[in-house]
Amino acid sequence: MITEIGIVAGDIWHYLESHGASLFSQIVKGIDKPRDLALMSLGWLAREGHVIVRQEGSDHHVVLRQ
């Protein structure tokens, strides 16, 4: 499972590099992975300090840290 989380974290990273700051719901649709797996991967990226996540209504705004 940890390998899958890492792979999806990479997918999220590449999505954000290509599309810039995005809502989490857009990212999930864009990478076409299960939402739960994408949440775990986003948590990993946030914990490692690679992304900034903030609440935006019922969604989350995600941006790569410069």
FENFENFEN-V775873 format. One record per residue. N is the residue number from 1. RES is the residue in one small letter. OMEGA is omega as a letter, one per 30 degrees, with the letter a starting at -180 (none if undefined). BURIAL is + if it has 16 or more other C-alpha atoms within 10 Angstrom, else -. D_FIRST is the distance of its C-alpha to the first C-alpha in Angstrom with 2 decimals. Layout:
# FENFENFEN-V775873
n=N res=RES omega=OMEGA burial=BURIAL d_first=D_FIRST
n=N res=RES omega=OMEGA burial=BURIAL d_first=D_FIRST
This chain:
# FENFENFEN-V775873
n=1 res=m omega=a burial=- d_first=0.00
n=2 res=i omega=l burial=- d_first=3.81
n=3 res=t omega=l burial=- d_first=5.35
n=4 res=e omega=l burial=- d_first=5.16
n=5 res=i omega=l burial=+ d_first=6.31
n=6 res=g omega=l burial=+ d_first=8.70
n=7 res=i omega=l burial=- d_first=9.94
n=8 res=v omega=l burial=+ d_first=10.73
n=9 res=a omega=l burial=+ d_first=12.30
n=10 res=g omega=l burial=- d_first=14.39
n=11 res=d omega=l burial=+ d_first=15.35
n=12 res=i omega=l burial=+ d_first=16.52
n=13 res=w omega=a burial=+ d_first=18.38
n=14 res=h omega=l burial=- d_first=20.13
n=15 res=y omega=a burial=+ d_first=21.01
n=16 res=l omega=l burial=+ d_first=22.62
n=17 res=e omega=a burial=- d_first=24.41
n=18 res=s omega=a burial=- d_first=25.87
n=19 res=h omega=a burial=- d_first=26.70
n=20 res=g omega=a burial=- d_first=27.28
n=21 res=a omega=a burial=+ d_first=26.78
n=22 res=s omega=l burial=+ d_first=25.36
n=23 res=l omega=a burial=+ d_first=24.60
n=24 res=f omega=l burial=+ d_first=21.01
n=25 res=s omega=l burial=- d_first=22.02
n=26 res=q omega=a burial=- d_first=23.30
n=27 res=i omega=a burial=+ d_first=20.16
n=28 res=v omega=l burial=+ d_first=18.06
n=29 res=k omega=a burial=- d_first=20.82
n=30 res=g omega=a burial=- d_first=21.11
n=31 res=i omega=l burial=- d_first=17.61
n=32 res=d omega=l burial=- d_first=17.35
n=33 res=k omega=l burial=- d_first=13.76
n=34 res=p omega=a burial=- d_first=13.10
n=35 res=r omega=a burial=- d_first=14.56
n=36 res=d omega=l burial=- d_first=12.03
n=37 res=l omega=l burial=+ d_first=9.25
n=38 res=a omega=l burial=+ d_first=12.24
n=39 res=l omega=l burial=+ d_first=13.29
n=40 res=m omega=a burial=+ d_first=10.30
n=41 res=s omega=l burial=+ d_first=10.78
n=42 res=l omega=l burial=+ d_first=14.48
n=43 res=g omega=l burial=+ d_first=14.33
n=44 res=w omega=a burial=+ d_first=12.87
n=45 res=l omega=l burial=+ d_first=15.69
n=46 res=a omega=a burial=+ d_first=18.18
n=47 res=r omega=l burial=- d_first=17.52
n=48 res=e omega=l burial=- d_first=18.02
n=49 res=g omega=a burial=- d_first=21.15
n=50 res=h omega=l burial=- d_first=20.51
n=51 res=v omega=l burial=+ d_first=21.31
n=52 res=i omega=a burial=+ d_first=23.79
n=53 res=v omega=l burial=+ d_first=23.06
n=54 res=r omega=l burial=- d_first=25.98
n=55 res=q omega=l burial=- d_first=26.75
n=56 res=e omega=a burial=- d_first=28.87
n=57 res=g omega=l burial=- d_first=30.12
n=58 res=s omega=a burial=- d_first=27.36
n=59 res=d omega=l burial=- d_first=25.06
n=60 res=h omega=l burial=+ d_first=23.86
n=61 res=h omega=a burial=+ d_first=25.38
n=62 res=v omega=l burial=+ d_first=23.13
n=63 res=v omega=l burial=+ d_first=24.67
n=64 res=l omega=l burial=+ d_first=23.75
n=65 res=r omega=a burial=- d_first=25.45
n=66 res=q omega=none burial=- d_first=28.31
